[in-house]
Amino acid sequence: MNRIRVEAIPSEIAEGIRSTRSDGHGNSSLEPIPVDESPGYICRHCLEDPAVGESVYLFSYSPFQRAVPYRNLGPIFVHTTDCRRYGTPEALPRSLRHRLLSLRAYRADDFLVVADVAPGDEADRVLDRFFD
């Protein structure tokens, strides 16, 4: 039984960045960044590596929408053009298999339980350990 859940950023967030070019955290007038290498700028909406020549926006994001001790802002990318939201939450996307990952497990109340850093091709082993 697969116990992970991979969630891309909500479509409303990606669409908002594209339409307003502002992230609500003080970053406005966001400019497209041309992708000059792939992999390198993973889109957090489709969870794919944009191709060289495509463009992305860099902005600040937090997965926590309410005040919790682990709430922080991090830099992420999203395609400047529409893309389909990642739709297989029970599987780690291919684009994450060739990166160094920061893996974190949270309880339902958003309290951090365990965290580790691992190469993407070792993520399954680390995630199994989290659940054990």
Helices and strands as residue ranges (DSSP letters): H 11-20, E 33-34, E 55-61, E 74-79, G 94-96, E 100-106, E 112-119, G 120-122, H 123-131
